[in-house]
Amino acid sequence: MASAKSGQGPDIGIMGSGAIGLYVGGMLAQGGARVAFAARGRTLQALGRGLAVSRHDGFKAELKPNRYAAGPADSLAGCDVVLFCTKSGDTEAAARDLAASIRPGATVISLQNGVGNVELLRSLLPDHEIVAGTVPFNVVRLSPNAVHCSMEGAVLVGPSGASVGLEAVANAAGLKLQVRADIDAVQWGKLLLNLNNGLNVLSGLPLRRQFEDPGYRHVLAMAMEELLAALDAAGIRAVGATRTNPRLIPKVLRLPTWLFRIVARQQLRMDDTARSSSWDDLQAGRAPETRFLNGAVSTLARAHGRTAPVNDVICRLVDAAFAAGASPKMPGVDLLELASEAMSARPSVQVDRPSAN
């Protein structure tokens, strides 16, 4: 196992060395922070050769193995802060591995998709401060030890004793990180965006090209509106990771394509490598996270006397794609037809058809 003990600030552990974990940890390490990755198998072998991180703005860094540590979960035993970056379905198993070695007083910050992970971590690691966080930008894994950030954005974390120190270390390393007092509401806003993850599996397209398809935009708007209705019924507040009001997003998605390009030009500033994490899971043969994303909408809706038929359809189709091991590459107009049929049980809801342009 390589060792890294230069630099100032806390010792930082990365639990979950996927695209997000490798990017966040790699950026911190290249800036001089002491970083240890919990990794195994092909990823651990690859980290023994080094780690490459790159960004849409042309930034590139290649780290030699002596710039960080890598090994099993007990490699994080001396860490002051652990960034928990596993898939939601792996939270329980990974937390139990971490519990066996994490030092007393260490803070765990969840940077996972979906909602509910923080509560699960608190139940499994009751003697540690658990902090919510989210990563609202896209990271693509180019190889086992190379990751690329394909769009602009900042890591967002909740307030804690460790958060301010982590913010200083991250920003000094060129990794944008902000402490948000409203992180719980931000997580719901992030879930709104994550409802597109499964759609990216179904389209088989890079994200920017998928957003050119009015059918896919309309289905995403429908899925988002189901979440917003469920949040209203539950009395839960959602805010955007940026200044965009989450309630405006479905309206923007329904604009004609030419106008959508103008209004959403800031959000479309991504390169052609951008794909969803669910697409990466499909390519790697991992289990889908859909039940923690679109499935969470359905669960919340049912708990408050509502339904979420569009999100149910997305879950079903994504599960079928993962079972087949390939994207169906479904045309947006076909997906919109399926979503519209699912909505037909709610005659009071008017489904707007997208314009051809």
C-alpha positions as CSV (number, residue, x, y, z in Angstrom):
1,M,0.0,0.0,0.0
2,A,1.3,3.4,-0.9
3,S,1.6,6.1,1.7
4,A,0.9,9.8,1.6
5,K,1.8,12.0,4.5
6,S,2.8,15.4,3.1
7,G,0.6,18.4,3.2
8,Q,-1.6,20.1,5.8
9,G,-5.1,19.6,7.0
10,P,-7.1,16.5,8.0
11,D,-6.4,12.9,6.8
12,I,-9.2,12.2,4.3
13,G,-10.5,8.8,3.5
14,I,-12.5,7.8,0.4
15,M,-15.0,5.0,1.0
16,G,-16.1,4.0,-2.4
17,S,-13.6,4.4,-5.2
18,G,-15.9,4.8,-8.1
19,A,-15.9,7.8,-10.5
20,I,-16.9,10.4,-7.8
21,G,-14.7,8.9,-5.1
22,L,-11.7,8.8,-7.4
23,Y,-12.2,12.3,-8.7
24,V,-12.8,14.0,-5.4
25,G,-10.0,12.1,-3.7
26,G,-7.7,12.6,-6.7
27,M,-8.3,16.4,-6.7
28,L,-7.6,16.6,-3.0
29,A,-4.5,14.5,-3.3
30,Q,-3.0,16.5,-6.2
31,G,-3.5,19.6,-4.1
32,G,-1.4,18.2,-1.3
33,A,-4.0,16.7,1.0
34,R,-3.4,13.4,2.7
35,V,-5.8,11.0,1.1
36,A,-6.5,7.3,1.5
37,F,-8.7,5.3,-0.9
38,A,-10.6,2.2,0.3
39,A,-10.4,0.0,-2.9
40,R,-10.2,-3.6,-4.0
41,G,-9.9,-5.7,-7.0
42,R,-9.2,-4.1,-10.4
43,T,-9.4,-0.6,-8.9
44,L,-6.8,-1.3,-6.2
45,Q,-4.5,-2.8,-8.8
46,A,-4.9,0.2,-11.0
47,L,-4.3,2.7,-8.2
48,G,-1.0,1.0,-7.7
49,R,0.0,2.4,-11.1
50,G,-1.2,5.9,-10.4
51,L,-4.4,8.1,-10.9
52,A,-5.3,10.5,-13.6
53,V,-7.9,13.3,-13.1
54,S,-9.1,15.7,-15.7
55,R,-11.7,18.4,-16.1
56,H,-13.8,19.9,-18.9
57,D,-11.9,23.1,-18.7
58,G,-8.6,21.4,-19.7
59,F,-7.2,20.7,-16.3
60,K,-5.2,17.5,-16.1
61,A,-3.2,15.9,-13.3
62,E,-1.4,12.5,-13.2
63,L,-0.7,11.4,-9.7
64,K,1.9,8.8,-8.8
65,P,1.0,6.2,-6.2
66,N,3.1,7.9,-3.5
67,R,0.7,10.8,-3.6
68,Y,-2.0,8.9,-1.8
69,A,-2.7,5.6,0.1
70,A,-4.8,2.8,-1.2
71,G,-6.0,-0.5,0.3
72,P,-8.8,-2.3,2.1
73,A,-11.3,-0.5,4.4
74,D,-8.9,-0.6,7.3
75,S,-6.6,1.8,5.3
76,L,-8.9,4.5,6.5
77,A,-8.3,3.8,10.2
78,G,-6.4,7.0,10.8
79,C,-8.6,9.3,8.8
80,D,-10.2,12.4,10.4
81,V,-12.8,12.7,7.7
82,V,-14.3,9.9,5.5
83,L,-16.1,10.8,2.3
84,F,-18.6,8.1,1.8
85,C,-19.0,7.7,-2.0
86,T,-20.4,4.2,-2.5
87,K,-23.5,3.3,-4.5
88,S,-26.7,3.5,-2.4
89,G,-27.2,-0.2,-2.6
90,D,-23.7,-0.8,-1.1
91,T,-24.2,1.6,1.9
92,E,-24.9,-1.0,4.6
93,A,-22.1,-3.4,3.7
94,A,-19.6,-0.6,3.3
95,A,-20.6,1.0,6.5
96,R,-20.1,-2.3,8.4
97,D,-16.6,-2.6,6.9
98,L,-15.8,1.0,7.9
99,A,-17.2,0.5,11.4
100,A,-14.5,-2.1,12.1
101,S,-11.7,0.3,11.6
102,I,-12.8,4.0,11.7
103,R,-11.2,5.9,14.5
104,P,-13.2,7.5,17.3
105,G,-14.3,11.0,16.5
106,A,-14.0,10.7,12.8
107,T,-16.6,12.5,10.7
108,V,-18.4,10.7,7.8
109,I,-19.7,12.8,4.9
110,S,-22.1,11.1,2.5
111,L,-21.6,12.1,-1.1
112,Q,-24.1,9.6,-2.5
113,N,-27.0,9.8,-4.8
114,G,-30.6,9.5,-3.5
115,V,-32.0,10.1,-0.1
116,G,-32.0,8.0,3.0
117,N,-28.3,7.2,3.1
118,V,-27.5,9.6,5.9
119,E,-30.1,8.0,8.2
120,L,-28.8,4.5,7.4
121,L,-25.2,5.6,8.1
122,R,-26.3,7.1,11.5
123,S,-27.9,3.8,12.5
124,L,-24.8,1.8,11.6
125,L,-22.2,4.3,12.8
126,P,-23.9,5.8,15.9
127,D,-20.7,7.0,17.5
128,H,-19.7,9.2,14.6
129,E,-21.0,12.5,13.2
130,I,-22.7,11.8,9.9
131,V,-23.0,14.7,7.5
132,A,-25.1,15.0,4.3
133,G,-23.5,16.0,1.1
134,T,-24.0,15.8,-2.7
135,V,-22.1,16.1,-5.9
136,P,-24.3,17.9,-8.5
137,F,-21.9,17.5,-11.4
138,N,-21.0,14.7,-13.7
139,V,-17.9,12.6,-13.5
140,V,-17.0,9.9,-16.1
141,R,-14.7,7.0,-15.4
142,L,-12.4,6.6,-18.4
143,S,-10.5,3.6,-17.1
144,P,-9.9,1.9,-13.7
145,N,-7.6,4.7,-12.7
146,A,-8.6,7.7,-14.8
147,V,-11.7,10.0,-14.2
148,H,-12.9,13.1,-16.0
149,C,-15.2,15.8,-14.7
150,S,-17.4,16.7,-17.7
151,M,-19.2,19.8,-16.4
152,E,-19.0,22.7,-13.9
153,G,-20.1,22.4,-10.3
154,A,-19.2,22.3,-6.7
155,V,-19.3,19.6,-4.1
156,L,-21.9,20.5,-1.5
157,V,-21.7,19.4,2.2
158,G,-23.7,20.2,5.3
159,P,-22.3,22.1,8.3
160,S,-20.2,20.3,10.8
161,G,-16.9,20.7,12.7
162,A,-15.1,19.0,9.9
163,S,-16.8,20.8,7.0
164,V,-15.0,24.2,7.3
165,G,-11.6,22.5,7.3
166,L,-12.5,20.3,4.4
167,E,-13.8,23.3,2.5
168,A,-10.4,25.1,2.9
169,V,-8.4,22.1,1.8
170,A,-10.6,21.4,-1.2
171,N,-10.7,24.9,-2.5
172,A,-6.9,25.2,-2.1
173,A,-6.6,22.0,-4.2
174,G,-8.8,23.5,-7.0
175,L,-11.8,21.4,-6.0
176,K,-14.9,23.6,-5.5
177,L,-16.6,22.7,-2.2
178,Q,-19.3,24.7,-0.4
179,V,-20.9,24.3,3.0
180,R,-24.7,24.5,2.8
181,A,-26.9,24.9,5.8
182,D,-29.9,23.8,3.7
183,I,-28.2,20.6,2.6
184,D,-31.3,18.4,3.4
185,A,-33.4,20.5,0.9
186,V,-30.5,20.5,-1.5
187,Q,-30.5,16.7,-1.5
188,W,-34.1,16.6,-2.6
189,G,-33.3,19.1,-5.3
190,K,-30.4,16.8,-6.4
191,L,-32.8,13.9,-6.5
192,L,-34.9,15.8,-8.9
193,L,-31.9,16.0,-11.3
194,N,-31.0,12.4,-10.7
195,L,-34.3,11.2,-12.1
196,N,-32.5,11.6,-15.4
197,N,-30.0,8.9,-14.6
198,G,-32.2,6.0,-15.7
199,L,-33.3,7.9,-18.8
200,N,-29.7,8.1,-19.9
201,V,-29.6,4.3,-19.7
202,L,-32.7,4.0,-21.9
203,S,-31.5,6.5,-24.5
204,G,-28.0,5.2,-24.8
205,L,-26.9,8.7,-25.7
206,P,-24.4,11.2,-24.2
207,L,-26.3,13.5,-21.9
208,R,-26.0,16.6,-24.2
209,R,-27.4,14.7,-27.1
210,Q,-30.2,13.2,-25.0
211,F,-31.3,16.7,-24.0
212,E,-31.7,17.5,-27.7
213,D,-34.5,14.9,-27.8
214,P,-37.9,16.6,-26.9
215,G,-39.4,13.2,-26.0
216,Y,-36.8,12.5,-23.3
217,R,-37.1,16.0,-22.0
218,H,-40.9,15.7,-21.6
219,V,-40.6,12.4,-19.8
220,L,-38.1,13.8,-17.5
221,A,-40.4,16.8,-16.8
222,M,-43.2,14.4,-16.0
223,A,-41.0,12.4,-13.6
224,M,-39.9,15.6,-11.9
225,E,-43.5,16.8,-11.5
226,E,-44.4,13.5,-9.8
227,L,-41.6,14.2,-7.3
228,L,-42.6,17.8,-6.7
229,A,-46.2,16.7,-6.1
230,A,-45.0,14.1,-3.6
231,L,-42.8,16.6,-1.8
232,D,-45.7,19.0,-1.5
233,A,-47.9,16.3,-0.1
234,A,-45.2,15.4,2.4
235,G,-44.4,19.0,3.3
236,I,-40.8,18.6,2.3
237,R,-38.8,21.6,0.9
238,A,-36.5,21.2,-2.1
239,V,-33.9,23.7,-3.3
240,G,-31.5,23.6,-6.3
241,A,-27.8,23.0,-6.0
242,T,-27.5,26.2,-8.1
243,R,-29.7,29.3,-8.2
244,T,-32.2,27.6,-10.4
245,N,-35.6,27.1,-8.8
246,P,-36.4,23.3,-9.0
247,R,-40.0,24.1,-9.9
248,L,-39.0,25.9,-13.1
249,I,-37.0,23.0,-14.5
250,P,-39.9,21.0,-15.8
251,K,-41.2,24.1,-17.6
252,V,-37.8,24.7,-19.2
253,L,-37.6,21.0,-20.3
254,R,-40.9,21.4,-22.2
255,L,-39.7,24.4,-24.3
256,P,-39.1,23.9,-28.0
257,T,-35.6,22.6,-28.6
258,W,-34.3,25.8,-30.1
259,L,-35.5,27.8,-27.1
260,F,-34.4,25.2,-24.6
261,R,-30.8,25.5,-26.0
262,I,-30.9,29.2,-25.2
263,V,-32.5,29.1,-21.8
264,A,-30.5,26.1,-20.6
265,R,-27.2,27.0,-22.2
266,Q,-25.4,27.1,-18.8
267,Q,-26.7,23.7,-17.8
268,L,-25.7,22.3,-21.2
269,R,-22.1,23.3,-20.8
270,M,-20.8,19.7,-20.7
271,D,-18.5,17.9,-23.0
272,D,-19.5,14.9,-25.1
273,T,-18.1,12.4,-22.5
274,A,-20.9,13.2,-20.0
275,R,-23.0,10.2,-19.1
276,S,-25.0,9.4,-16.0
277,S,-23.7,7.2,-13.2
278,S,-26.4,4.7,-14.0
279,W,-25.0,4.4,-17.5
280,D,-21.6,3.7,-15.9
281,D,-23.2,1.0,-13.7
282,L,-24.7,-0.7,-16.8
283,Q,-21.4,-0.8,-18.5
284,A,-19.7,-2.2,-15.4
285,G,-22.3,-4.8,-14.8
286,R,-23.3,-3.3,-11.4
287,A,-26.8,-3.3,-9.9
288,P,-28.9,-0.2,-10.9
289,E,-29.5,2.6,-8.4
290,T,-32.9,3.3,-9.8
291,R,-34.9,2.1,-6.8
292,F,-33.1,4.7,-4.7
293,L,-33.9,7.4,-7.3
294,N,-37.1,7.0,-9.3
295,G,-38.1,4.3,-6.8
296,A,-37.8,6.8,-4.0
297,V,-40.3,9.0,-5.7
298,S,-42.8,6.2,-6.0
299,T,-42.3,5.3,-2.3
300,L,-42.7,8.9,-1.1
301,A,-45.8,9.3,-3.3
302,R,-47.5,6.2,-2.0
303,A,-46.8,7.2,1.6
304,H,-48.8,10.3,1.0
305,G,-51.7,9.0,-1.0
306,R,-50.4,9.7,-4.5
307,T,-49.0,7.7,-7.4
308,A,-45.9,8.1,-9.6
309,P,-46.7,6.1,-12.7
310,V,-44.0,7.7,-14.9
311,N,-41.3,6.9,-12.3
312,D,-42.7,3.4,-12.0
313,V,-42.3,2.9,-15.8
314,I,-38.7,4.2,-15.7
315,C,-37.8,1.8,-12.9
316,R,-39.3,-1.1,-14.9
317,L,-37.6,-0.3,-18.1
318,V,-34.2,0.4,-16.5
319,D,-34.4,-2.9,-14.6
320,A,-35.1,-4.6,-18.0
321,A,-32.1,-2.9,-19.5
322,F,-29.8,-4.1,-16.7
323,A,-31.2,-7.6,-16.9
324,A,-30.3,-7.5,-20.7
325,G,-27.0,-5.9,-20.0
326,A,-27.5,-3.3,-22.7
327,S,-29.3,0.0,-23.4
328,P,-32.5,-0.4,-25.5
329,K,-31.6,2.8,-27.2
330,M,-35.2,3.7,-27.1
331,P,-36.4,6.7,-29.2
332,G,-37.7,9.5,-27.1
333,V,-41.1,9.5,-28.8
334,D,-41.5,5.8,-27.9
335,L,-40.7,6.5,-24.2
336,L,-43.1,9.4,-24.1
337,E,-45.8,7.2,-25.5
338,L,-45.2,4.6,-22.7
339,A,-45.1,7.4,-20.1
340,S,-48.3,8.9,-21.4
341,E,-50.1,5.5,-21.3
342,A,-49.0,5.1,-17.7
343,M,-50.5,8.6,-16.9
344,S,-53.8,7.7,-18.5
345,A,-55.0,6.3,-15.2
346,R,-55.0,9.9,-14.0
347,P,-57.3,11.7,-16.5
348,S,-57.0,15.0,-14.7
349,V,-53.4,15.3,-15.7
350,Q,-52.9,16.8,-19.2
351,V,-49.8,15.5,-21.0
352,D,-48.3,18.1,-23.4
353,R,-47.0,16.8,-26.6
354,P,-43.5,18.2,-27.6
355,S,-43.2,20.2,-30.8
356,A,-41.2,18.8,-33.6
357,N,-38.5,21.4,-33.4
